[in-house]
Structure formats: structure tokens, C-alpha cells
Amino acid sequence: MSVNYRVVDAEVMARARREDNGCLGQRVAVHAQVIHELRTELDRRTDISRRSLVRTLPTSVAC
């Protein structure tokens, strides 16, 4: 295989890798957004469950 073919092959492979990298970057961004939304929803639900409408009364009363 001549040097010219190797250069062309390397350029083609590099271009394909850049395209793959772009697709992977988009996937990572989508996954990060999903994780963020799930975390936000979990935090919201946890905050609601911590807020109880039932209040405890003091166990001892000083008269």
C-alpha cells in the first residue's frame, strides 16, 4: 500500500471518528439532561415527603 493511500485512509478514519464523537457528545448531553430531570424530581418528592402535616407535641409541659 502506498503512502498516499495510507494518508487517505487515515483522513477517512479520522472523519468517521469525528462524526462518531459528535454523535456520542449528543447522546451524553441527552443522558445528562435525563439524569438531571430524574434527580430534580426525586429531590422534589423527597422534600414533599419530609414535610408532614402532622406536628408532634412536646412530651412534657411545664406548669
C-alpha positions in Angstrom: 0.0 0.0 0.0 1.4 3.3 -1.0 1.8 6.3 1.4 -0.9 8.3 -0.4 -3.5 5.5 0.2 -2.5 5.4 3.9 -3.0 9.2 4.2 -6.4 9.0 2.5 -7.4 6.0 4.8 -6.2 7.9 7.8 -8.2 11.0 6.8 -11.3 8.9 6.2 -11.0 7.2 9.5 -10.4 10.5 11.3 -13.5 12.0 9.7 -15.6 8.9 10.7 -14.3 9.2 14.3 -15.1 12.9 14.5 -18.7 12.1 13.3 -18.9 9.3 15.9 -17.6 11.7 18.6 -20.3 14.2 17.6 -23.0 11.6 18.0 -21.6 10.4 21.3 -21.5 14.0 22.5 -25.2 14.4 21.7 -26.0 11.2 23.5 -24.1 12.2 26.6 -25.9 15.6 26.6 -29.3 13.8 26.4 -28.4 11.3 29.2 -27.1 14.2 31.4 -30.4 16.0 30.9 -32.4 12.9 31.8 -30.3 12.3 34.9 -30.7 15.9 35.9 -34.5 15.8 35.5 -34.8 12.5 37.4 -32.6 13.9 40.2 -34.7 17.1 40.4 -37.9 15.0 40.5 -36.5 12.7 43.2 -35.4 15.7 45.3 -38.9 17.3 44.9 -40.6 14.1 46.0 -38.2 13.7 48.9 -38.9 17.3 50.0 -42.6 16.8 49.9 -42.4 13.5 51.9 -40.3 15.3 54.6 -43.0 18.0 55.0 -45.5 16.3 57.2 -48.8 17.9 58.1 -48.7 16.1 61.5 -46.9 18.0 64.2 -45.5 16.4 67.3 -46.4 17.9 70.6 -43.9 18.4 73.4 -43.8 15.4 75.7 -43.5 17.4 78.9 -45.4 20.5 79.8 -44.1 22.9 82.4 -46.8 24.5 84.6 
